[in-house]
Amino acid sequence: MLKNTLKVALKVLLRRKFFTAVSLFGIGFTLFVLLVATAMLDHSFRPQPPEVHGDRLLIVSGMSMVGPRASSSSNAGYGFLDRWVRPMPGPETVSVTSRPAKSVGYHEGRRIESHVRLADGEYWRVLDFTFVEGGPYGPDDEAAANRVAVINEATRDRYFGGAPAVGRAIEVDGRSYRVAGVVRNVPIVRPAAFADIWIPISTVQTEAFRDEILGNFMGLILAPDADAVPAIQAEFQRILGEVELPDPERFETLYGGADTYFEAVSRDVFSERGETSNAGLLLAVIVGAMVAFMLLPAINLINLNLSRILERASEIGVRKAFGASSRSLVLQLVIENLVLTAIGGAIGLVLAAAALAVVNRVGWIPYADFTMSPRVFLYGMALVLVFGLLSGVWPAWRMSRLHPAAVLGGRAV
C-alpha cells in the first residue's frame, strides 16, 4: 500500500510542474540556510579536538567589577587567575592562557602576520592537540622563560614552505623563538584553542599584567569528571566574594563564571554584567529562531498545497463517496507533502554541503573545517520532517473534512 501511495504522490507532483518547482525552491532554500547554520553551530559547540573534554572543561573568560557608580567589564586578568583560580580545590588541572593577539614577524624579508597566544605549560594537558612534528613545551620551559614555541601547520607553511620546522627559529614581536612542535590548524571558532603560534607566558617582555583582576586572559579548568563540575562552579562563585578588588570605593562586586563554552556564550549574551549564565535560554532562542525562519516558507507552502489539493476536490469527493475514511485521505495527502519536502530537503542538503566546502576553501573563517557530519545530517532530516508536517497536516485535514456532496456539487471552497 505504501508503495502505491508513493507512486501516486510522485505523479501528483509531476501534474503541476510550476507549483512543484516553486515549492521545491522554497523548501530547498529554507533547509539550505538552516543546515548551514546548524553545521556551523555544531562545529563551534560540540566537543572536538583539541577541545575534547566538553563535559568537564570549564572556561573563565568575561568578568565584571561593579560598584554603585561605576562598572568595568573585560576578560579575566592574569593576576586573578594565577592567585585565585589556580589554587582552587577540585580541578584536575588549571591552565592560564591569553586571548590570541596579532603579531608581525619577518622571515627572509617577508612580513608574516600571525595570531599569537600566551599559554602556560599546563595548557597542553588541558587540551588535546594533534602534533604532526615535535611536541609541546612544558611547565619547566614556562618556569625558565625558555623562548620556545608551538606553531600550526599554516605557520610552518608561511615560514618554511612546509619543510620540517622543529628546531628552527621564528620571530615573534622582534624576538626569536625555537620551534618545539607543530600542531594541526585549529579554527577560529574554538575560543580556547585557536592560534597560529603559542609561546610561554613568562617570555613576554612586560610584567604589568601579572596583578590584573581584569585583563586579556582566560582560565581553563579541567574537572576530574562531569560529576565534579557543579562543585567546582560553586567553589568559583565562593572565591569571587573573597577577591580583593582594586579601588574598593568604586568597585564592590566581582561577577564571572566557570562555564562550559555554551554557558559562557549565554552569559555574554543575556547578562550585561556577567552575573549569570542561562544555557537553556540560549538554546531556546536558537531553536525558536530556526522555527520562526521556517514559518514563512511553511505558510507559503500551505497556500500552495491548498491550491494543489483544491484542484483534486472531485477526486477526494469520489473517494469519500466510495467509503474512503478521513484518516486515509489525510495520510495520503501528508505523505505527498513529505515526499515533496524530502526532495526539497535533498536539494538543500546538497547545496549546504557545497556552500560549506566553499567557506572552508576561501578562508573567510580561518582554518574552518565545516562538514556535513552524521549528526548534522540527522538534524537536517528532523528539519525536513518538521517542515513537511508544518506545511502538510492542516491542508490535508481541511480537505478530508469536506462533504462528498459539497465537493461533487462544485462547492469545495
C-alpha positions in Angstrom: 0.0 0.0 0.0 2.8 2.4 0.9 4.4 1.7 -2.5 1.2 2.7 -4.3 0.9 5.8 -2.1 4.4 6.9 -3.0 3.7 6.3 -6.8 0.5 8.4 -6.6 2.5 11.1 -4.7 5.1 11.4 -7.4 2.6 11.5 -10.2 0.7 14.3 -8.4 3.9 16.3 -8.0 4.5 16.0 -11.8 1.0 17.1 -12.6 1.6 20.8 -11.9 5.3 21.2 -12.6 5.4 25.0 -11.9 3.8 24.7 -8.4 6.2 21.8 -7.7 9.2 23.8 -8.8 8.2 26.8 -6.6 7.6 24.6 -3.6 11.0 22.8 -4.1 12.8 26.2 -4.3 11.2 27.4 -1.1 11.9 24.2 0.8 15.4 23.7 -0.6 16.5 27.3 0.1 15.0 27.3 3.7 16.6 24.0 4.6 19.9 25.1 2.9 20.1 28.1 5.2 19.1 26.1 8.3 21.6 23.3 7.5 24.5 25.7 7.0 23.7 27.4 10.3 23.3 24.1 12.1 26.6 22.8 10.7 28.4 25.9 11.9 26.8 25.9 15.4 27.5 22.1 15.7 31.1 22.7 14.7 31.5 25.6 17.1 29.9 24.0 20.2 30.3 20.2 20.1 33.5 18.7 21.7 36.2 18.0 19.1 40.0 18.1 19.1 41.7 19.8 20.7 38.7 20.7 23.0 37.7 17.1 23.6 36.7 17.3 27.2 33.5 19.3 26.6 31.6 17.8 29.5 34.3 18.7 32.0 36.2 21.6 30.6 35.2 25.0 32.1 36.2 28.4 30.8 36.8 31.5 32.9 36.5 34.4 30.4 34.4 37.5 30.6 34.2 39.2 34.0 32.9 42.5 35.5 33.7 44.6 38.5 30.6 46.5 39.6 30.1 49.4 42.1 27.3 51.8 42.9 28.6 54.4 40.4 31.0 52.5 38.2 31.5 49.2 36.4 34.2 47.7 34.3 34.0 44.6 32.1 36.7 42.7 30.3 38.3 39.3 30.1 39.8 37.7 33.2 43.1 39.1 34.3 46.3 37.0 34.8 46.5 38.1 38.5 43.0 36.8 39.3 43.5 33.5 37.5 47.0 32.9 38.9 46.3 33.9 42.5 42.7 32.7 43.0 41.8 30.1 40.3 45.0 28.0 40.1 44.9 27.0 43.8 41.2 26.0 43.7 40.4 22.7 45.3 38.7 20.2 43.0 40.1 20.6 39.4 42.3 18.1 37.8 44.3 20.8 36.0 44.1 24.6 35.7 45.7 26.5 32.8 46.0 30.2 32.1 46.2 31.4 28.6 45.7 34.7 26.8 43.3 35.7 24.1 45.1 35.5 20.7 46.7 38.8 19.6 48.1 39.7 16.2 51.8 39.8 15.9 54.1 40.6 13.0 57.3 38.6 12.2 59.8 38.6 9.3 61.4 35.7 7.6 63.8 36.1 4.6 62.5 39.6 4.0 58.8 38.6 4.1 56.3 40.1 6.5 54.2 37.5 8.2 51.2 38.2 10.4 50.2 35.6 13.0 47.8 35.2 15.9 49.9 34.6 19.0 48.6 33.1 22.2 50.4 33.1 25.5 49.9 29.8 27.3 51.4 28.2 30.4 52.9 24.7 30.5 49.6 23.1 31.8 47.8 24.3 28.7 48.9 21.2 26.7 47.5 18.9 29.4 44.0 20.5 29.4 43.7 20.5 25.6 44.4 17.5 23.3 46.3 18.9 20.3 47.4 16.7 17.4 51.1 17.2 16.9 52.4 16.5 13.4 56.0 17.4 14.5 57.8 17.5 17.8 55.8 18.1 21.0 54.7 20.8 23.4 56.7 22.9 25.8 56.1 22.2 29.5 56.0 23.8 32.9 59.8 23.7 33.1 60.0 25.9 30.0 57.5 28.2 31.5 59.4 28.4 34.8 62.7 29.0 33.0 61.2 31.5 30.5 62.6 29.5 27.6 61.9 31.0 24.2 60.2 28.0 22.7 57.1 28.0 20.5 54.5 25.7 19.2 53.2 26.6 15.7 50.4 25.3 13.5 50.7 23.9 10.0 49.7 27.1 8.3 52.5 29.0 10.1 55.0 26.3 9.2 53.9 26.7 5.5 54.3 30.5 5.7 57.7 30.5 7.3 59.3 27.3 5.9 57.2 26.4 2.9 56.0 23.2 4.5 59.6 21.9 5.3 60.2 20.5 8.8 60.1 23.2 11.4 61.2 21.7 14.8 64.4 23.3 16.0 64.2 26.2 13.6 63.7 29.8 14.6 60.7 32.1 14.1 60.2 35.8 15.0 57.5 36.9 17.5 57.4 40.6 18.3 61.0 41.1 17.3 62.3 38.2 19.4 63.5 34.8 18.2 61.8 31.6 19.4 62.8 28.0 18.7 60.0 25.8 17.3 59.3 22.9 19.7 56.3 21.4 17.9 53.8 21.7 15.1 50.1 21.1 15.5 47.2 20.8 13.1 45.3 24.0 12.3 42.5 24.9 14.8 39.6 27.0 13.5 39.0 30.4 15.0 35.6 29.3 16.3 37.4 27.3 19.0 37.9 30.0 21.6 40.3 28.2 24.0 42.5 26.6 21.3 42.7 28.9 18.2 46.1 30.5 17.4 48.9 30.4 14.9 51.7 30.5 17.5 51.8 29.5 21.2 54.6 30.8 23.5 55.2 30.6 27.2 53.6 33.5 29.3 56.9 34.1 31.1 58.7 35.0 27.8 56.8 38.3 27.2 58.8 41.5 28.0 56.3 43.2 30.2 55.2 42.3 33.8 52.4 44.8 34.0 49.6 42.2 33.5 50.6 39.9 36.4 48.5 41.7 39.1 45.4 42.4 37.0 41.9 41.3 38.0 40.6 42.1 34.6 42.7 41.8 31.5 43.1 39.7 28.3 43.4 36.2 29.7 41.1 33.2 30.2 41.3 30.3 32.6 40.8 26.7 31.6 39.6 24.4 34.3 39.6 20.6 33.7 37.4 18.8 36.2 38.2 15.2 37.1 34.8 14.1 35.7 31.5 15.6 34.7 30.0 15.0 38.2 32.6 17.3 39.7 31.6 20.3 37.6 28.8 21.7 39.8 31.0 21.7 42.9 33.8 23.5 41.0 31.4 26.1 39.7 30.1 26.6 43.2 33.6 27.0 44.6 34.4 29.5 41.9 31.4 31.6 42.9 32.5 31.5 46.5 36.0 32.7 45.6 34.6 35.7 43.7 33.3 37.0 47.0 36.8 36.9 48.6 38.8 38.6 45.9 40.4 41.9 46.9 39.2 44.4 44.3 41.3 47.4 43.3 39.8 50.8 44.3 37.1 49.4 46.6 35.5 52.8 46.8 34.4 52.4 43.1 34.0 48.6 42.9 32.3 46.4 45.3 31.3 43.1 43.5 33.1 40.8 41.0 31.0 38.9 38.6 32.0 36.0 36.4 31.7 32.2 36.0 33.5 28.9 35.4 31.3 27.9 32.4 31.2 25.4 29.6 31.6 27.2 26.3 27.9 27.2 25.7 27.2 28.6 29.1 29.9 31.3 28.6 28.3 32.4 25.4 24.9 32.6 27.1 26.4 34.7 30.0 27.9 37.2 27.5 24.6 37.4 25.5 22.0 37.6 28.2 23.8 39.0 31.2 25.1 42.6 30.8 27.4 42.3 33.7 28.0 38.6 33.6 26.1 37.8 36.8 24.6 34.5 35.5 24.6 32.1 32.6 21.5 30.7 31.0 22.3 28.0 28.5 18.7 26.9 28.4 17.6 30.3 27.2 20.3 30.5 24.6 19.2 27.0 23.3 15.6 28.1 23.3 16.5 31.3 21.3 18.4 29.3 18.7 15.6 26.7 18.3 13.0 29.4 18.3 14.9 31.4 15.6 15.0 28.3 13.4 11.3 27.6 13.8 10.5 31.2 13.1 12.6 31.1 10.0 10.7 28.0 8.8 7.2 29.6 9.5 7.0 32.0 6.5 8.0 29.4 3.8 5.8 26.9 5.6 2.8 29.3 5.4 3.5 29.8 1.7 3.7 26.1 1.1 0.4 25.6 2.9 -1.2 28.0 0.5 0.3 26.2 -2.5 -0.8 22.9 -1.0 -4.3 24.2 -0.6 -4.4 25.3 -4.3 -3.0 21.9 -5.4 -5.5 20.0 -3.2 -8.5 22.1 -4.3 -7.8 21.0 -7.9 -8.3 17.5 -6.7 -11.5 18.2 -4.9 -13.6 16.0 -7.2 -11.1 13.1 -6.8 -11.3 13.5 -3.0 -15.2 13.7 -3.2 -15.4 10.5 -5.2 -13.1 8.6 -2.8 -15.2 9.8 0.1 -18.4 8.8 -1.6 -17.0 5.3 -2.1 -16.1 5.0 1.6 -12.6 6.4 2.0 -12.0 7.5 5.6 -10.8 10.9 6.5 -7.8 9.2 8.1 -6.7 7.5 4.9 -7.2 10.8 2.9 -5.1 12.8 5.5 -2.4 10.1 5.4 -2.3 10.2 1.5 -2.0 14.0 1.4 0.5 14.2 4.2 2.7 11.6 2.6 2.6 13.5 -0.7 3.8 16.6 1.1 6.5 14.7 2.9 7.8 13.3 -0.4 7.9 16.9 -1.8 9.6 18.1 1.4 12.1 15.2 1.2 13.1 16.1 -2.3 13.5 19.7 -1.4 15.5 18.6 1.7 17.8 16.6 -0.5 18.4 19.7 -2.7 19.0 21.8 0.4 21.4 19.2 1.8 23.5 19.2 -1.4 23.6 23.0 -1.6 24.6 23.2 2.1 27.4 20.7 1.7 28.6 22.7 -1.4 28.4 26.0 0.5 30.3 24.7 3.5 33.0 23.4 1.2 33.3 26.9 -0.4 33.5 28.5 3.0 36.3 26.1 4.0 38.2 26.7 0.8 38.1 30.5 0.5 39.2 31.1 4.1 36.5 33.5 5.3 36.7 31.8 8.7 40.4 31.0 9.4 41.1 27.2 9.4 37.3 26.4 9.3 36.5 22.8 8.6 32.8 22.8 8.5 31.4 19.4 7.4 28.0 17.7 6.9 28.6 15.3 9.8 26.2 12.4 10.6 24.9 14.5 13.5 24.1 17.5 11.2 22.6 15.1 8.6 20.2 13.8 11.3 19.4 17.4 12.3 18.6 18.0 8.7 16.3 15.0 8.4 14.5 16.2 11.6 14.0 19.7 10.0 12.6 18.0 6.8 10.1 16.1 8.9 9.1 19.2 10.9 8.8 21.3 7.8 6.7 18.7 6.0 4.3 18.3 8.9 4.0 22.0 9.4 3.1 22.6 5.8 1.0 19.5 5.1 -1.2 18.5 8.0 -3.6 21.4 8.1 -4.4 21.5 4.3 -4.8 17.7 4.4 -7.1 17.8 7.4 -9.2 20.6 5.9 -9.8 18.8 2.6 -10.5 15.5 4.4 -13.4 17.2 6.2 -15.3 18.2 3.1 -18.6 16.5 2.5 -18.8 14.4 -0.7 -22.0 16.1 -1.9 -20.5 19.6 -1.5 -17.3 18.6 -3.4 -19.1 16.9 -6.3 -21.5 19.8 -6.4 -18.6 22.2 -7.0 -18.7 23.8 -3.6 -15.3 22.7 -2.3 -14.2 26.1 -1.1 
